[in-house]
Structures are given as structure tokens and as C-alpha cells.
């Protein structure tokens, strides 16, 4: 939303109202898909803020709330799940921490950093996280997290050994400003429509042809 649709350099400027509006639009049009919605920057400043913002998005139509953070988010995840709010914990490259991370960089390359991601995933699942989302980590880290937790692990730039894959829609169609991340593939060439490109992506993931080795860190 922030970078692709609004044109920001990061996701930080996106407000709760921005997200709420787009959530209602998607909820109105979807049929079978599970609607996962991000909390905006600093929604996790304290438990009260976290609960209020998550409640607002659930009322707007969200069915799963995604939170960026590390093991310190365990208490917040526990509070949400106790109140019936399913949570996805986002680890690895967390875009809302871009300035602290020094840019949009692969996370978990060093052995201690990789182990910390695995440990964080375990702690957050123990706290109640229903799903783990891993972004921009080496393939080995994706596999290690998948092997370490019972919850589904979804990857975006996390290799083929996780339980599911995400790509930004615009990247799937080759709609970008020039720089293309390593884990991205354009599925539109050779297809007769946008819908057929999405079907090609779906089939490539299910057949384990994507992501291939060239898409991995």
C-alpha cells in the first residue's frame, strides 16, 4: 500500500485510516480468500494501542492481523489471541524497521542472526501466532524456521522450503520502477491476460518450480 500504491519510499507513512479504508474495499470484494491485514507503524507502541488498532481493522473486515517485530512482541500477540484475534508474526526483513536495519537488506545471513530468527519464531508461535511470515532471509533460515514451528510459515524471498509463498501483485506482473529484487519473477510474459499470469504463478508455486535456486539468498 505505502510504497506500491501511495508512492512512499517506505511503509512508515501509512496510517491506520489508510489501511482501514483499503481493508473495507478488499473485504467487500473477496469471496474465499483469507484477508490478512498489516498494522501500521507504532501500533505496537503499547498494548492498549495494539488492541484498539487491531480491533478497528477486524471491524473493517480483517480476518488475520499481521504484526512486524521480534520476540518482544510475544506479550502483544498473546493479548490479541486471547481476545480472538488471529495473528501473523512478520520476521526477517521487517519494512517498518527499515531505518534501523540500514535499508531493505537480507536478514539472517550470520549464524547468530539466523538462530535469533528461529528462536523468535518459536517464541511468537508459543505466544499464539497462527502464522509466521518470513521476508528476505536465506533459504536455510526459511527451512530452519519451518522445521522449528508447528504454525504455517509463509515466505517472500525465504526460499522454497516454507509452507507457502507471497509476491507483491505488481511484481508478479512486472510492474516496477526498474529495480527487481532477486526473489521476484514476472509471470506475465507469454500469458494472454493478468488472470492467466496469476494462474501461472499459482501453478509454479504448487509444483515447486517457484521459487527456484536463482530466487534464493
C-alpha positions as CSV (number, residue, x, y, z in Angstrom):
1,X,0.0,0.0,0.0
2,X,2.5,2.6,1.1
3,X,5.3,2.0,-1.4
4,X,3.4,0.5,-4.4
5,X,0.1,2.4,-4.4
6,X,0.9,5.6,-2.5
7,X,4.4,6.1,-3.8
8,X,6.2,6.4,-0.5
9,X,9.9,5.4,0.0
10,X,8.9,3.2,2.9
11,X,5.8,1.8,4.6
12,X,6.2,4.2,7.6
13,X,3.8,7.0,6.4
14,X,0.8,4.6,6.1
15,X,-1.9,5.4,8.6
16,X,-4.5,3.3,10.3
17,X,-7.2,5.1,8.3
18,X,-5.4,4.3,5.0
19,X,-5.3,0.6,5.9
20,X,-8.9,0.6,7.3
21,X,-10.2,2.0,4.0
22,X,-8.4,-0.5,1.8
23,X,-9.4,-3.3,4.1
24,X,-13.1,-2.5,3.7
25,X,-12.7,-2.4,-0.1
26,X,-11.0,-5.8,-0.2
27,X,-13.4,-7.4,2.3
28,X,-16.3,-6.2,0.2
29,X,-15.0,-7.8,-3.0
30,X,-13.3,-11.0,-1.8
31,X,-15.0,-14.4,-1.7
32,X,-12.9,-17.3,-0.3
33,X,-9.6,-15.7,0.4
34,X,-8.4,-15.1,3.9
35,X,-7.9,-11.4,4.4
36,X,-4.6,-10.6,6.3
37,X,-4.1,-7.0,7.2
38,X,-1.0,-5.2,8.4
39,X,-0.9,-3.0,11.5
40,X,0.7,0.4,10.8
41,X,3.9,1.7,12.2
42,X,3.9,2.2,16.0
43,X,0.6,0.4,16.5
44,X,2.6,-1.8,18.9
45,X,3.8,1.1,21.0
46,X,1.8,-0.3,23.9
47,X,-0.8,-3.0,24.5
48,X,-3.7,-0.6,24.6
49,X,-2.8,0.9,21.2
50,X,-2.3,-2.5,19.7
51,X,-5.7,-3.8,20.8
52,X,-7.5,-0.7,19.6
53,X,-5.9,-0.7,16.2
54,X,-6.3,-4.4,15.7
55,X,-10.0,-4.1,16.7
56,X,-10.5,-1.3,14.3
57,X,-9.1,-3.4,11.4
58,X,-11.0,-6.5,12.4
59,X,-14.3,-4.5,12.4
60,X,-13.3,-3.3,8.9
61,X,-13.1,-6.9,7.6
62,X,-9.6,-8.2,8.5
63,X,-9.5,-11.9,9.4
64,X,-5.9,-12.1,10.4
65,X,-3.7,-9.3,11.8
66,X,0.0,-9.1,10.8
67,X,2.5,-7.6,13.2
68,X,6.1,-6.8,12.5
69,X,8.6,-7.4,15.3
70,X,10.7,-9.9,17.1
71,X,10.4,-11.9,20.3
72,X,9.4,-8.7,22.3
73,X,6.0,-8.9,20.5
74,X,5.1,-12.1,22.4
75,X,3.0,-10.3,25.0
76,X,1.1,-8.3,22.4
77,X,0.4,-11.4,20.4
78,X,-0.8,-13.2,23.5
79,X,-3.2,-10.4,24.4
80,X,-4.6,-10.4,20.8
81,X,-5.1,-14.2,20.5
82,X,-6.7,-14.3,24.0
83,X,-9.3,-11.9,22.6
84,X,-10.0,-13.9,19.5
85,X,-7.7,-12.0,17.0
86,X,-5.6,-14.4,14.8
87,X,-2.1,-13.1,14.4
88,X,0.6,-13.4,11.8
89,X,4.1,-12.6,13.1
90,X,6.4,-11.0,10.5
91,X,10.1,-11.8,10.9
92,X,13.3,-11.3,8.9
93,X,13.2,-8.1,6.9
94,X,10.5,-6.0,8.6
95,X,9.9,-2.9,6.4
96,X,8.7,-0.7,9.3
97,X,12.3,-1.1,10.8
98,X,14.0,-0.2,7.5
99,X,16.0,2.7,9.1
100,X,17.2,0.6,12.0
101,X,18.2,-2.2,9.6
102,X,20.1,0.2,7.3
103,X,17.9,-0.4,4.3
104,X,15.9,-3.2,2.6
105,X,18.6,-5.8,3.2
106,X,18.6,-9.6,3.6
107,X,18.4,-10.7,7.2
108,X,19.8,-13.7,9.0
109,X,23.0,-14.2,6.9
110,X,25.2,-14.6,10.0
111,X,24.8,-17.7,12.1
112,X,23.8,-15.8,15.3
113,X,21.3,-13.7,13.4
114,X,19.8,-16.8,11.7
115,X,19.4,-18.5,15.1
116,X,17.8,-15.4,16.5
117,X,15.1,-15.5,13.8
118,X,14.4,-19.2,14.5
119,X,14.2,-18.5,18.3
120,X,11.9,-15.5,17.8
121,X,9.6,-17.6,15.6
122,X,9.4,-20.3,18.2
123,X,8.6,-17.8,21.0
124,X,5.9,-16.0,19.0
125,X,4.2,-19.2,18.0
126,X,4.2,-20.2,21.6
127,X,2.6,-16.9,22.4
128,X,-0.2,-17.7,20.0
129,X,0.9,-16.6,16.5
130,X,-1.1,-18.6,14.0
131,X,1.2,-17.9,11.0
132,X,4.9,-16.8,10.6
133,X,5.8,-14.6,7.6
134,X,9.5,-14.6,6.7
135,X,10.8,-11.9,4.4
136,X,14.2,-11.7,2.7
137,X,16.1,-14.4,4.6
138,X,18.5,-17.2,3.3
139,X,16.9,-20.4,2.1
140,X,18.4,-22.3,5.1
141,X,16.8,-19.9,7.5
142,X,13.4,-20.4,5.9
143,X,13.8,-24.2,6.2
144,X,15.0,-24.0,9.8
145,X,12.0,-21.9,10.9
146,X,9.6,-24.2,9.1
147,X,11.2,-27.2,10.9
148,X,11.1,-25.4,14.2
149,X,7.5,-24.4,14.5
150,X,4.1,-26.0,14.1
151,X,2.5,-22.9,12.5
152,X,2.5,-22.4,8.8
153,X,5.5,-20.5,7.5
154,X,4.9,-18.2,4.5
155,X,7.8,-16.8,2.6
156,X,8.6,-13.8,0.5
157,X,12.2,-14.2,-0.5
158,X,12.7,-17.0,2.0
159,X,13.3,-19.9,-0.4
160,X,11.1,-22.9,-1.5
161,X,11.2,-24.9,1.7
162,X,8.5,-23.0,3.6
163,X,4.7,-23.7,3.5
164,X,3.6,-21.0,1.1
165,X,4.7,-18.1,-1.0
166,X,3.9,-14.4,-1.3
167,X,4.7,-12.0,-4.1
168,X,3.5,-8.4,-4.4
169,X,0.9,-8.4,-7.2
170,X,2.7,-5.7,-9.2
171,X,6.0,-7.7,-9.1
172,X,4.2,-10.8,-10.4
173,X,3.1,-8.7,-13.4
174,X,6.4,-7.0,-14.0
175,X,5.1,-3.6,-12.9
176,X,8.1,-2.0,-11.2
177,X,10.3,1.1,-11.3
178,X,13.4,-0.7,-12.5
179,X,15.0,-2.4,-9.6
180,X,13.8,-6.0,-9.3
181,X,14.5,-8.0,-6.1
182,X,16.2,-11.3,-6.6
183,X,13.2,-13.3,-5.3
184,X,10.8,-11.7,-7.8
185,X,9.7,-13.3,-11.1
186,X,7.5,-11.7,-13.8
187,X,4.8,-14.2,-14.7
188,X,3.0,-12.0,-17.3
189,X,5.2,-12.7,-20.4
190,X,3.6,-15.4,-22.6
191,X,0.3,-15.1,-20.9
192,X,-2.9,-13.8,-22.5
193,X,-4.2,-11.9,-19.5
194,X,-3.5,-10.8,-16.0
195,X,-5.7,-13.6,-14.7
196,X,-3.7,-16.2,-16.6
197,X,-0.4,-14.7,-15.2
198,X,-1.8,-15.2,-11.7
199,X,-2.7,-18.8,-12.5
200,X,0.8,-19.4,-13.9
201,X,2.2,-18.1,-10.6
202,X,-0.2,-20.3,-8.6
203,X,0.8,-23.4,-10.6
204,X,4.6,-22.6,-10.4
205,X,4.4,-22.4,-6.6
206,X,2.3,-25.5,-6.2
207,X,4.5,-27.5,-8.5
208,X,7.6,-26.2,-6.6
209,X,9.1,-24.6,-9.7
210,X,9.0,-21.3,-8.0
211,X,10.9,-20.0,-6.2
212,X,13.9,-21.6,-7.9
213,X,17.5,-21.5,-6.9
214,X,18.1,-18.2,-8.7
215,X,15.4,-16.6,-6.5
216,X,17.1,-17.7,-3.2
217,X,19.5,-16.0,-0.9
